[in-house]
Amino acid sequence: MPMAAKLYSFLSPGFYVFYTVARGVIAPAYVVKLGGAYATGAADGVIPGWLWGSWLLVTSSGILASLLWIFNHWVVLYKERSCNKPKLM
């Protein structure tokens, strides 16, 4: 079990950084780009407005939920790391 804990401790920060960038920067930029394209009428006659609007809402909600999830993991990681440090006094 200590080996698994060490592996988890080693891999977690890198995964959290990658996931934060993917869900906090790349995904919203992509959604904004697609939403802008749909809003200009590029998909008129192909995709109904209600459909791309609902897609935009659902996708944005999913991104927000995943950001809350990863934020919670950052908080837990910070608490674990700060509690394991020896006190100076």
C-alpha angles and dihedrals in degrees: 000000000000089000091056091049091052091049091048091048091050098046101039101075093049092048091047092052092048093046093046092052093044095048099031101043115009100041096047091047090052093047091049091049093050093043090052091050092050092046092056090058098253090139099041111138092018105059121025116237094240090055098052089041092054090044089053092050095047094045093047090049090051092051091050092049092049090049089054089049094052091043088057090052091050089053092050091047091050091049092048093049095044094048093052094055115101115247117248095222 
